[in-house]
């Protein structure tokens, strides 16, 4: 290799490095905030619990009061969630969003999808800075977010859910600088860790309660699911029939099931 070739190579490397986006250096406080959010969510016993804890953690640790939690079987189905968890002004925004704007959501564009899949986060400021968006998405931002609701800051966090489903947590604020580079980097750091929690959770509270039963209670549930009567269960487990009745009553109360049939269906679905 000649000296001129080496110089050209080094120059090309330097240029390539200079084109790469600079990652914000996270401070101790940013890592502490990330740990606080994880600590707030890792006690969730079911997906409904996780949704509530996640929204509350964002409100507490990022001072975000306008948050939505949408979920769907696929990325594109997320925007059609008819019963999302909404807090702050997002509850007031929801009817107009579902009626008119959901199909034009900026976070449903190909540009946003690339960000969400690769890093778990997409923000309005980054998408606008990196190129032209579809006219429909620009209209969503200009008319719906800015003009109607005064939301100058917007971001979406992507999480993985059980069964390969997807969640998008929308975060909004009237202040354009509410989520700066450090906050966005912290949320990206959280995306993978939160997904590790959320994708392993039972999808409903009854299933979570079912998983928390004692070994003996689990045995009773399985025999109920197999169609055995209390007398049959008593004989199988060498218990008094009255004891089986008490087990079944406590299990129904713990899981919220209204009947043996509902308990059996719950157990089979697991």
N, C-alpha and C positions, 0 to 999 in steps of 0.2 A: 504493500500500500504506500503510495507516494504521500509526501507531506501535504500537497494540495487536496488530495482525496480525503485525508484524515481531517483537514480543516473543514472541508465541505460537509463531511459526515457529522462532525461535532456541531456545526452550524445548524444542520437539519434537525439534529436531536434537540438542540436548544430551542429552535422554533416550534417543534412539536410540543415540547414541554410548556412553552409559553402559551400555546393555544388551549391547553387543558384547563378546565375550570378549577379555580383555587378552592380547596375545601376550607371552610372556616375552622379555626382552631377552637375546640371546645374548652371551656373553662371548668374548673372544679364545680362551680354552681350548676353548670349545664348537666354534668354527669349526675350530680345529686338530684336534680329535677327528674332525670330519666329514671333513676332508681326509685324515687318517690312514686312515680306513676306505676312502675312495675309492682311495687309493694302494695299499691292500692288495688291492683287488679288480680294478683296471683292467688287471692283467697276465694275467687269466684267459684261457686259449686256448679254453675250451669251457664249456658250462653246468655239467657236473660239477665242473670246477675252480672255477668261480665260487661254487657252493654251498659247497664246502669253505672257500674263502677268506673268504666272507661270514660264515660261522659263526665262524671263527677270529677275524675282525676284531671281531665283536661281543663275543666273549669277552675279547679283549685290551684293547679301547679303551672298552668299557662295563662290564667286569667281570661279564659275564653268562655263567654256566656251563651254564645249563639252556635250551637253544635247540633249536628244530625248524625244518626247512625243508620245507614241503609244497608240491606243485605239481599243477596240474590244467588241463584244457582250458578250463574255465570257473571262475568264482568258487566256485560250489557244489560242483564236482567236487574242489576242492582238499582238502576234508576227508576224502575217500575215498582219498587217496593211500596205496597199500599199501606203498610203500617210501620213506618220507621220510628225510631226513638228520636224525638225532637225536643230541644231545649232552647230557651230564650226566644228570640224573634223567629227562629226557624219554624216554630209551631204556627206562627201567623203566615209565614211564607209558603207553607206546605200546600194549601189548596190551590193557589195560583200556579205553583211549581208543577204540581201533578196534572193540572188541567192544560197548561200551555207550554211549559218550558222544559220538562224533564228530558225530552228527546234532543234538546239543543244544549244541554249542560256542557260547559267548557271542559269538565273533567271526563266527559265521554268521547272527546276528540282523540284521533290517533296520536297526536303529540302528547296529550296528557297520559294516554294509556302507556306509552313508552316509558314515561317517568315513573308511573305507578308500578309497572311490572319490574323495572330495573332497580328502583331505589325505594319503593313503597310509599312515595310521596310526590305530589305535584302541587305547585302553588300558582296562583294567578299571576303574580309578579314575574316568576320565572318563565311561564308560558308566553306572556306578552313580550318579554325581553328577547326571546329566542326565535321569533319569526311570526309570520302572518297566520292568524287563526281563521277557520271557516267563518263566513259572514254570519251564519246562524249563531255560532258561539259568541262572536263579537256582540251580536244583538242581545243575547242572554246577559252578557256582562253589562252592557251599556244600559239597557232598559230595565232588566229585572234586578240585578244586583245593585247597580249604582243609583239609577234614577228612582226606582220604586222603594228600595229598602235601605239605601245609603250604605251598603256594604262595600267598602273600598279594598278590604283584604279578604282573600279566600284561599283555602288550601284543602286538599283531600288526602287522607291517610288510608292506604289499602292494607287490609288484614285478611289472612286466610282463616276460613271457618271449617267446621266439621263437614265431611262429605265432599270436599273440594269446592264448597261454596265460597263466596267472596263478600267482604264488607268494605264499604267506603264511609269513613267518618269525615263529614264536611265541617270545616271550621271557618267562621266568618266574623268580621269585626269592622266597625266604621273607620277605624284608623288604618291607613294604608301600610304603616310601618309596624303593625302589631306583631307580625311574625317576620322577624329579620333573619339574616343568614344563620345566626347561632340557634334560634328557635327551630328553623327548618331542619338544620343538621341534627339537632337533638331528636326531633320527631322521626327522622330517617333512621337514626340509631335505634329508636324504639320499635319501629315497624316489624322487624324480624323477631324480636324478643316477644312482642305482644302476640304475634301470629303463633308462636310456639305455645303460648297459653291458650289462645282462643280455639285453635283447631282441634284440641284434645278434649274440649268440654262437652258434656251432655247437652243436647240441643234444647231440652226443656227441664224445668225444675223437678217434675215428677221423676224423670230418669236420673237426675242427680240424687234425689232422695233414695231412689232404688239402689244406687251404687253405694250409699252410705249405710245400708242395713247390715246387721250382724250376720255372721255365717249361718246361724240357725234360721234367722228370718229369710235369708237368701234361699235356703233349702225349702222353706215353706212356700215362698213365691214360685219357685220352679215347679213344685208339685201342683200348685194352683193352676199354673200355666199349662200343665199337662192334663188338666181336667179332673183331678182327684177331688173327692169330697173331703170334708173335715174328718170323717171317720177313717177314710182311706189314708189320709195324711197321718193321722194319729197312729195307725197301725204301722205305716212305713217307717216313721221316726221313733216309734216306741214312746209315744206321748199320750197323755190323757186327752180325750176329745175336747174337754173344756180348755185345756192349755192351747190347743190348736186354734180354737175360736178366739182366744185372747191374742194370739200371734197375728191372726188375720186382721182383727180389728185394729191393732196397733200399726200394722203395715199399711192398711188403708188410710189411717189418719196421717201417717208419715209421708205417704206419697201423694195424698190428695185425691186418690181414686175413690169413686163413688160406689163401686161394686166389684165383685170378684171378677166379672167379665172384663171390666176396664183394667183391672190389675193384670189379668192374664194377657190382654192385648199389649199393655205396656211392657211386660216382661218379654213377650215374643218379639216386639219391635226392637228391643235391645240386642 
